[in-house]
Amino acid sequence: MTAIVEGLFAPIQTSIKSMVQEIKEIAKTADTAAELAITMQEEVGDDKTVKHWKMEGPAYGVPEEPIHTILGKTVYTGIDHHLKEPIFATCGHQVDIWNEQRTSPLCSLTWGVDSISSVKFNPIEMYLLGSCASDRNIVLYDMRQSTALKKVILDMRTNTLCWNPMEASIFTAANEDYNLYTFDMRFLDKPLMVHMDHVSAVLDVDYSPTGKEFVSASFDKSIRIFPVDKGHSREVYHTKRMQHVISVKWTSDNKYILCGSDEMNIRLWKANASEKLGVLNPREKAAMLYNQKLKEKFQHHPQIKRIARHRHLPKVIYSQAKELHIMREARRRKELNRRKHSKPGSVPLVSEKKKHIVAIVK
């Protein structure tokens, strides 16, 4: 499986075996009928089907069967469910909007001919969607008008995006160029922030419930936690056995992070590495708050700053980061030399935020 469903903490007791091909992605549905109290999930696979399942396991001896199956015309590569309504979106050669009770899409949204790898509903303005295509586009759609709003073209392909759960217009995109880009959908001419710490392609991203931080999963076998307004990560997690991390989720209680990697393991991490788990007595809580205030008071002291910033990294990631730093410095020196020995104004000064934007189409 290449996706993690938020809320899965207990070991899964049943396995769903009626998917013929590889399962691409899983989306959890909204509980639209309170009196039924049924929570279900949907899956898309290589066999051109969308299957609707109950989350509860069947009774002993009863075979596991989907509630209903939708047979599509193309292979689906991603799925996402509306937060409140019984509506979900799939992507492949186009973005299709479906109702849970129908076998044909309510509408189809497309802009261009390349395949779409990911689609996400906006959790606040729920009629807005964002998608990532293989032709380096990030496309925004409006369900009310059944049309595409605008798209931004980057230097390299975007793997997925995630909307900020507290700010309706903010989203972060995970890119193949080792960076993450936080955009305001109203001003796509340049990102609000470029987050640069990974040393390989970024494959997944998910926001914390507070909207102040997000976690990213990368092909470099690590996950990183970034503040939204900072260009560098505050925390990096890695283990010796963890391989390429392909999926990541931040839990709704803001305490844990789940990641799924290539060696078929799901790992559970603390969102705050130094946080003590369990119930704190008053003295422990007072000591923790006092220590936090001390760190905030002396955060600009050189030694305190060095200790707070230092993280142990695997040798491979450390050497690749060092090599990337040398390459960036070489490009910067070359640009300075070209500007120095050229006619004034002939080599414009382009900021790091604008370097990776190719075009905006409305």
Secondary structure, 3 states (H helix, E strand, C coil): CCCCCCCCCCCCCCCCCCCCCCEEEEEECCCCCCCCCCCEEEEEECCCEEEEEECCCCCCCCCCCCCEEEECCCCCCEEEECCCCCEEEEECCCEEEEECCCCCCCEEECCCCCCEEEEEECCCCCCEEEEEECCCEEEEEECCCCEEEEEEEECCCEEEEEECCCCCCEEEEEECCCEEEEEECCECCCCCEEEECCCCCEEEEEECCCCCEEEEEECCCCEEEEECCCCCCCEEECCCCCCCEEEEEECCCCCEEEEEECCCCEEEEECCCCCCCCCCCHHHHHHHHHHHHHHHHCCCCHHHHHHHHCCCCCHHHHHHHHHHHHHHHHHHHHHHHHHHCCCCCCCCCCCHHHHCEEEEEC
